[in-house]
């Protein structure tokens, strides 16, 4: 046998084994012996270079990995602080948590991780595959009840037991709905043949736009409703309470031909359930229909989960009509524009090239009243800020923070042009940020609290302030967000 390349082991042809002279040789049963000759080869120069290069690279990578000054502390891609090096304690040492946390710190803060993530995304985009890709699981939502919740539920963070007890007040639910009817059902929807549709965990990517799935939760919805229903009691029953639950883009702007086949709960039905279950508050309805009627406009960002200021304006219309006041026309505002916004969807889709090619524009409506705006962040210091800040030079993922200085524990706006007006308190998630500037013409003072970061309870705060209106606003995803609901329960006491 001829080999193209020499081998380390070459077998010599077998030879008959010699037989003793006093015995006849039996040819049929003759035995053979195989000898093995080992030929040692010197490694080729190319192989030596490859091996040396591998170990040098490994060595340099190890040295680089342990250079602490090079390690990042924040990920702009994932919009979070990275793992900190753990503090040594005897308890953590004995349980093994100390070393586990060192391992997590090491992997989470590897130098150049952001650049490597981008390179990985580019390489994936060059693969040429455009079929649906799944990252993680898309959980199906629970069935939405056909009747409203008619009991007060007492649910703690430690327990999900629901008890049916009588409300502390006998006030009936108040649902005020301006006459808004959806008029866009006749819009013809087809799926473009060249549109790439991907499901990336909790995010659906369709062409150059992304959408967040919504899944109704039977276990968390009662807790959310109960927290809202407790606002009036916790505030001392001295304020008018308004509740706005905002739909997200997947049910407003997503192509209906795509929407009908995806695993996302019906937001219209869910909103009807929530609004009919609220007690001791005025549910601001018609928001869904008003947004649907304007769905061809720029209501939500394509690269971020928030709505635009224009989308917030249409919800403001519904609120102000419910309050019995005429809304201020958009024509009265000075329009500001900040280009190059790449938000949360861009981060959660591994910096999708489709989203990167068409960044969002943050459009803001600058207040025309003379105002004073003060922010109190987590450290307790208070400083002046702009209700709508100039975000031109902000990082691409930070441009939505142009509105009211982002999510602060407590802020207050004073309308110096309306010294005799009413005072309101806005309890909100980040969707409230773009909504709040439209309230300025109608109030003397606007207190703003984000319950996720505020330590004082609502009863304590209300006991020190005279509040005419309390406005609670959040997007529908918070109705199944246990962290946000837990923060509400701690605050609304």
N, C-alpha and C positions, 0 to 999 in steps of 0.2 A: 504494500500500500504506500502511496506517495502522498505526503502531506505538503500543503502549500506553505505552511510555517512549521519550523522545528518545534517539537514538543519536549517537555521536561522528561516524560516517560516514553521510552521506545522499547517495544517488545521484540525480542529475538525469536526467530522461528524455533518451534519446539523440536527437541532431538530425542531419539529413543533412549530409554534408560538401559544401561548395560545389565545383562543377566549373569548370574553365577554359572561357572563352567559345568558343575555337576548337574545342572538342570537344563532341560530342553527349553528352547525359547518358544513360547506360545505367541504366535503372531497376532492371534485374535484378541488376546488380553494384554498385549504389550502396553506398558505405561509410558507416559511422556512427562517431561519436566519443563516448566516454563521459567526462564531466567529473565529478571528485570534489571535493566541497566538504567541508572539515573544519570541524566546529563544535565548539569547545572549550567544555566545560561546567565550571562551578565545582562542586567537591565539596560535597555536602550536609553540613549541620552534624552529622547523625547519623554519617556516615561519618568525619568528622574526629574525633569523640569515640571511635569504635571504634578507629581507628588509634592515637590518642594513648594510649588505655587499654592497648592491646597493648604498645606500646613502654615505657610506664611499668611495667607488670607485668614485662616482660622485664628491665628495668633493676633493679627491686627484687629480682627473683629472682636475678639475677647477683650483686648486692651481698650478699644473704643467703647465697648458695652459698659465698662466699669469707670469711665470718665464721667463723674457725676455732674460737672458743670455743663456737659453737653446734653444732659437728659432734659426732655421737655417737661413742663409742669401743667400745660393746658393743651387740649386738642381742639383746634378750630374746626376740624372735620366733624368730630363727634359732639362738639359744643359742651365739653365737660372738663372739670379739673381731673388730672390724672392721679393715680395712686401715689400717696406720699410714703417716704421711707418710714417704717414703723418705729415707734418709741419702744425702748426696751423696758419690759416689766417682768418680774419673776413669774407672775401668773401666766403671761403669754408665752414665756420661755418653756415652762413646764407642760403647758397644754399643746405646744407646737404651733400655736397661732403666730408667734413671732416670726418663725421661719417661713410659714405659709405666706405671710404678708410681705416678706422680703422677696419671695418668688414672684408674687403678684406685682410688686413695685418694679422688679427687674424687667418683666415682660411688658408691663404697661407703659413704661417710660423709656423704651429703647431709643437711642439716638437716631434721628432722621426718620422716625416712624411715619410722619406726615408725608414726606417725599416718597417713601416706599409704598404707602397706600395709594398715592396718585399713580405711581408707575404700574402697580398691580392693576388698577382700574383701566389704564390705557392698554395694557397687554390683553386684558379680557375683552376690551372693545375691538381689538384687532383679530379676534378669533373668527369673526365672520358669522357667528350664530345669532339669530334674531328671534328665536322661539321664546315662549314664556319661560321665565326662570323663577324658581321659588327660593327665597332665603328665609328660613324659619317657617313657622306655621301661621296660617290665617285662621283664627278660631271663629267658629260660627257663633252668632248671637243667640240669646234665649228668645222664646216667643214673647212678643209684646202683648200685655194684657189688653183685652177689649173693653174693660171697665176700669174707671179710675181707682186709685188706692183710697179707701174710705176710712182707714184707721190710722191712728198715730202709732208709728213704729218706734220702739226704743232699741237701738242697736249700738253696741259699743264696738271699739276697734278689736277688742279681744274676743268678742262673741258675735255671731251672726244670728242669734236668736231673735225672732220677731214676736213682740207681745202686743196684743190689741188692747189698748187702754184709751180712755176717753181723752179728747183734747182738752187743754186747759182753758180754751175759750170755745164758745159755741158758734163763732162767726162762720158763715158759709163761705165756700170758695168764691173768689171774685175773678171772673174771666171777662175781660173787656176786649172785644175784637173789632177794630175798624173794618169796614166793609171792603176787604181785599180779596179778590178772586184771581187765581192763577189763570193767565191768559196765553201761556206759551205752549200749550199742548199740541198746537198745530205745527210746531217746528219739526221739519223732516230731519231725521237723524240717520246717518249711515256711517259705517266705519271705513275710513280711507284705506285703500288696499296696501299702501306703503307705510301704514302706522305700526310702529313696534309697540306691543303691549306686554309689559312684564309685571309680575307680582313679586315684590321684594319685601317679604315679611308683612308688616302692617301697612305698607305703602304700595299703591298701584301706580305704575309708570305707563302713561299712554302718550306716545309721541314726545313732545317737549314739555309736558305737564305731569305733575304728580298729585296723588290724592290719598288721603288717609282713610282706611277702612273704619267703619263704625259698627260695633257689636253691642247690642242691648244686653244689660246684665240684670237678671231678676234679683240677685242678692244685693247689689249695690244701689239699684234705683230707689228702693224704699229709704235707705239711709240718706241719699241725696234729697229726696222729697221731704223727709222729716227735718233735716237741717234747715231747708228753706222755710218750712212751715213754722219753725221756732224763731225766726228772725224778729217777728213782731213782739212776741212775748219777751225775748231776751233784751230787746231795746226799750222795754218799759211801756209798750202799747201806746206810744205817743207820736209815732211817725207813720206816714203812708208808706207802704212797702210795695215796690214794683219788681217783678222778676222777668228777666229776659234770658231765654235759652236759645242759643244761636246755632243754626245748622252749619255743617261744614261743606266744603266745596264738592265732595263726592256726590252729594244729592242735589246740588244746585247747578253745577257747571259741567259735570262729566257727561259725555255723549250718552244719550239714553240707550242707544243700541248696545253700548258696552255695559252700562250700568245694570241692565236687566239680568245679566248673566253672572254677576259677581257676588261673592259671599259677604254682603254688607247689609246690616239691618235697615229697615225702612225708617228714615228719619222723620218723615211727615207723620207717620203713625206714632212714633215715639214721642214727638213733640206734643201731639194731641193728648197722649197719656199723661205726660208730665204736667202740662198746663191745666188739665182737668183735675189733677190730684193735688195741686197746690191749694192750701188753705191759709187764711189770714194774710193774703197777699193778692195783688192785682197782677195776673199773668198777662204780659204783653204778647199778644198773638198777632198773626198776620205777617210776621217776619219772614217765615218760609216763603209765603206766597209773593211778598213784595220783592224778595231776592230773585225768585224764579222769573218774575215778570221782567227783571233786568238782567237776566242770565247771560246775555250776549255782551254785556259790558264787563269792565275789568273789576270784578268783585272780590276775587281771591288771587293770591299769588300762585304762580305755577311752581316755584321752587321752595315754597314755605307753606306751613299749615295755617297761617293766619289769613284773615281777610284784609282787604285793602281799606283805606279810609272811605272810599266810595261805598263799599259794602256796608261799612259801619254806619254811613249816613242813612242808608235805607232802613236800617234797624232803628236809628234815632228817630226817623219819621214816624214809625209805628209807636214808639214810646211817647213822643210828644203829642201825637194825636190822642193816645190813650189818656194822657194827663189833661187833655182838653185845651191844648195850646197849639198855635200854628208853628210849623217848623221854619227855621231861617233858611232862605234859599242859598244854594251853593254859590250863586253868582256874587254873593256879598263877600266871599272869602278870597284872600290872596293865595294862589296855588304855588306850592313848592314841589320840586321834583328831584329825586336822588336815584341815580342810575346804578346798575351793577350789583343788585341785591341777589345773593345766593343763600337761601335760608335752610331750614331744618330738613326739608325733603332732599335738597342737594347733598346734605351730609349723610342722611340715612340711606341714600341710594348709592353710596360709595362714590360720591362726586360724579354723578352720571354725566357723560359728555353731552347727551341730548339736552340736559338742563343747563349745562355750562355754556352752551352755544347761544342761548337766549335768556340771559339773566332778567330778573324782574326790575321794575322801577317802582320805588316807593313814592307815591304822590300824597302830599299832605295839604290840608287846608288850614292856613295860619289864622289863629284867632284875631279878630278885629277889635276886640275890647282891650282896654288897658288892664293888665292882670299882674298879680304877684304870685309866683309859684315857688313853693319851698318843698324840698325833698328831705326825708329822714331815712337814710339807709340803715343797714343792719347794725352798724357801729354806734348809732344813736346821734351822730353829728347831723346838724341841719344846715343846708346851704341852698342858695337860689339857683334856679334852673329855668330853661325855656320849656313851655308847654309843648312846642314843636321845635326841636333842636335842628341845627344844620348838620345833616348826616352825610354831606358830600364826601368828607374824608374818612368816614367810618369804614371799618373793615367790611368786606362784602357780606359777611354773615351777621353783621350787627346793625344794619340800616333800619330795621323795624324799631330799634330802640330810640328812634327819633321822637316817638310819641311818649309824652309824659315821663321821660327819663327811665323807661323800661319798668320792670317789676320791682318796685320798692315796697318795704313794709308799710310805710305811711307817707302820704304827701297831701298837700293842701293848696288849692287854687283860690285866690281872692280876686273877684271881679270888682275892680275899683270904679267901674262905670255903673254899678248896680248896688249901691250901698244899702238899699232898703229891700233887697230881694230875699228870696228864701234860701235856706241852707240844705244841702243834701249830703248824704254819705253814699259812696259807691263802693260796694264789695265786689271784687272782680278777679277774673283770671286775666291772662295776657290779651285776650280778645277785647277786653275793656279799654285797653290803651288807646286804640284808634277811635273808640267811641266817645270817650270822655271830653275831648276838645269841643264837640258839638253842644255839650251841656252848658258851656260857659255863659252864653247870652241869657240864660233862663235863671241863673242862680247868683246869689251874692258870694256864697262860699261853697266849695266842693271839697269834702274830705274824701280821701282815696285810701282804701285798705286792701292789701293782698293777704288773705288769711293764711297763706302758706308761710309767710315770713313775719307776721305780726304776733307779738306775745300777749298783748292785753286782750281780754274778752270783750265781746260786744256790749254786755251789760255794764262793764266798767267804763268803756268808752262813752256809751250813751248817757251814763249818769253824769258826765262832765260836760256834755254838749247839748245844745238845742238843735235837734235835727227835724226838719220838716218832712223830707222824703228820704227813704232808703232805697237804693237801686242795686239789685243783685244781678250781675251779668256774667255769664260763662258760656263757653261753647259746649255743644252736646257731648263731646268726648269726655268732659269732666264728670258726666253722670255715671261713668263706669270706671273712673280713676280713683282708686282707693286712697292714694296719697292725698289728692285734693279733697276728697270727701272727709278724710280724717282731720285735715286742717280746718275744714268748715265746722266739724263737730266740736273741735277744741275752742274755736273762736265764738261760735254762736251759742253762748251760754249766758 
